[in-house]
Amino acid sequence: MIVFASCIILFLIGLYAIVTKRNLIKIAIGFVLIEYAINLFFALVGFKRGALAPIITQLDTPHNFVDPIPQALVLTAIVIALGTTALMLTIILRIYSRYKTFDIAEIKKLKG
């Protein structure tokens, strides 16, 4: 249960960074923390203590298997998160090269 609480805490830290920070890099880190919290939650949903990998070796003996679907979803989500993070950081760097600041308030003042 404490592991699920850590997922919620990690999600809330990322949400806090997105809502309250004015630095674009800190906002990007907040998005990454939220992505990690969701991936960790999905991986924990499919976990069973003492279960085996879902590879069938003998059909006549019953086994307790781990659900592979959440693991596959997390692997896909990691790849998508990597792409969105790279795109987000690229846009942030382009904004920095144009305005010479990461501060959102300064960028709004410049208007151009």
Summary of the structure (lengths in Angstrom):
residues: 112
radius of gyration: 20.0
end to end distance: 49.5
largest distance: 71.5
contacts: 273
relative contact order: 0.14
helix: 71%
strand: 4%
